[in-house]
Amino acid sequence: MMHLFRSHNCNELSLNEVGQEVRLSGWVHRLRDHGGVLFIDLRDHYGMTQVVADPESEAFKKLEKVRAEWVIKVDGVVKKRGEDLINKALATGDIEVYSHNLEVLSEAEELPLPVFGDVEYPEETRLKYRFLDLRREKLHQNIILRSKVISSLRHLMTEKGFNEFQTPILTASSPEGARDFLVPSRLNPGKFYALPQAPQQFKQLIMVAGFDRYFQIAPCFRDEDPRADRSPGEFYQLDVEMSFSTQEDVFNIIEPVIRDLFKEFSNGASVTEVFPRIKYKDALLWYGSDKPDLRNPLKMQVVSDIFEDSGFALFANVLKESGNQIRAIPAPKGGSRAFCDRMNAFAQKEGLPGMGYIFWRKEEGKVQGVGPVAKNIGEEKTEEIRKRLQLEEGDACFFLGGKARIFEPVAAKARNEIATALDLSITNSFEFCWIVDFPLFEEDEETGGLQFSHNPFSMPQGGIDSLNKDDPLEVLGFQYDIVCNGVELSSGAVRNHIPEIMYKAFEIVGKSKEFVDENFGGMINAFKFGAPPHAGIAPGIDRIVMLLANAQNIREVILFPMNQGAEDLMMEAPSTVSNEQLRELGLRIIPNE
């Protein structure tokens, strides 16, 4: 007896089933009338099958009435297509189903956006009708990719001896990091839970509890503004923690997991075999960013020594102020005045007066530097710059000067702009690196005081001695990031599991012992009862899938994302609640003035 809805799915039939009676169910993807013969592309989750009916078929009159996205059930016979009608783009392209019976399972109203084709529609419409948007092939495949990535990660982590545990969703508010989402407690009037920004404290407590190796595909909640690579409200990460582990142990476990995952889903793109390790200060020096895109081969260099007391007064004067420097960005193949003018205009658009430049061309049988900078510093210094940056005839370089933290963001953009314009970057590749040796503390630009730069629970390199003796801004942490193609995929650290060191670290940023006990009491108390050294990391699932899917916006890899205003247009969240609900919680809404 045949199944009520289908004997096969819409991606399953082949020449092996020719002559068989089959039943298919799915959505009407596309309809065509070819001289009185009706063709329907019938689509389900798995794929597409062409259904045909001629006027002699009992299904013909019913097929005439169906419209796009109606859900139908078709009974028919599998037939081989003519040689000139084979569709190699379809898995079922060798056959078609001649229908003799059709049943409409569900009709569809006029569509607010098309499912067939790649027509661009306003994002607000796509999000309001997300269930329709998800029927479109590219988006559908992105979500399937996400499912497969998560399944693969679970397998890879379990293979390495990790156990998956679930941590609480309702927890305590944390004063560190982003804003919390708060949840009022009905049973404890006036008190609030918070949704976890990350399972940070819980996963460390799991180590104190003796479970050794933990992972979780963890939902995290942060009340942050959205960006192209960050979803407002919630995101998922591969949350990992390991006991009796060093930074090196984390690298040895996680690097092959990420590498193997990307190889599995890279679709032919190359993947870094051994992730290079780049110190945080070197990343800023060479790339202007701690999230470098290593597909771009350009590396900046400091050339301050060449410009000190030089004939180029502008840079010589910049260097008279302590802490200033001059950096050069090489531009192979950029040796023309037109290109140099273009990059100068780019710098001005970014808010700088411009960028100095030199380009090299052959004059009188010799490679000569050209431009105002070369003219002012002279032939000897110009040649020294060319050799230091390993440049040749037809190449150029650009200069930025001043306080590094001010010009580095522009330098990072200029480096990428140069590589894009001159077609220097590697294509079809996932280029990974570890960023290591982050400073534990940084200056708060608003207050002038100190704050944690990366993670307040990180172990300082050198332990308590480094906190007691060194300039705090010189203290490095056992902290690390994974970066791929200019996207930060993960942050992690060796944890500070010794109460004395934690109290001291918080003291340096102006927080008392009482503050630590009050805000991190659960964890600090646990550390007083025998805590193993432990370390962890948390690669972002959404960003991993975004890279693998070659998506430009993170909403393209999330089933039901919010819009830029942190609203779910489909479910109309956030929403107002009734006065009865508010009274039950002891809350009152104060209207905005």
Disulfide bonds with the S-S distance in Angstrom:
none
